[in-house]
Amino acid sequence: MLLGHTEDLAEYAEHGGLMEVEAESVAYVVSGMAGFNTSAYSVGYIAGWSDGDTELIKSTAARVLRTAHQIAGILTPEDDATGATEDVA
């Protein structure tokens, strides 16, 4: 959703491989940030949708990382990120 892949289904039909590479790459990075190793699934999935085109994968890096960090910000409330804690009575 954050990548905008569902906004134009005709665009998805034309560039579905690129969009799947982006989406799974984001999922892979975010899962890794959460401590999960999804490489057994993700690497093959990404390789399949990219047809092994490493340049295609590299071309998605900026969008993938920006979106992964956006999700990380949502999952990590600002108070947690700064080390602040709340007193719970």
N, C-alpha and C positions, 0 to 999 in steps of 0.2 A: 504494500500500500504506500509506504513512504517513498518508494522509487517511482511511483506514478504508473506502474505497469497496467493498472486496470482502467485507466482513464480513456484509452483509445484501443478498443479491441482489434480494429483493423491494423493498427501499429503493432500490436502483439502478434497478429497473424504473420506479419511481414518480418518482424525482428524477434520472434519468440526465443530463438537460441541465445541471443545476446541478453534478453531479459531473464531467462532462466539462469544463465551464468551469473548475472548480477545478484539475483535473489538468493541463490544457493550460496554464493560467496559471502553475502551478508550474514546468512544463517550460520555459516561455518565460522566466521570471525566472532560473531556474538556468542555462539556456543563455546568457543574457545575462551572468551573473556569470562564466561560463567563457569569454566572449569571442566567442560565436556569436550571430549575428543571425538569429533564426528568424521574424521578423515576417511575412515573405512567406507563410508557412504558418500560423503561430499565430494571427495576428489574424483571418483569415478563419474558421479553425476555431472560435475562441472566439465570434466574432460569430454563426456559424451555430447553435451549440448554445445560445446565449443568446437566439436570435431577435432580436438587436439590442437587447436590454434592458440598457441601461447600469446601471440600478439593481441588476439581478441580478449583474452583474460587480462593481460596487462592494461589494455585500454579501459577496463572497467574499474581499475584500482581506486581512483579518486572518488568516484560515486559510491563504491562499495565501502570504503573507509569512512567517508562522511556519514553515510547512512548507519553504519555499525556504531559509530560514536554517538549519533543521535539517539539510537535505541539504548545504548549504554547510559546515556544521560537520563532517559526516561526510567530505566530500571534502577538507577542509583540516585535516590533523592539527594538534593544538594547538601543537606545536613550530614548524610552519611559520607559523601565525597570529601567533606572538609574535616571529618573526624569528630564533629560535634555530636553530642548525645542528648537525648531528652530524658528528663527525670520522670519516671512513671511512679505515681504514688499508689 
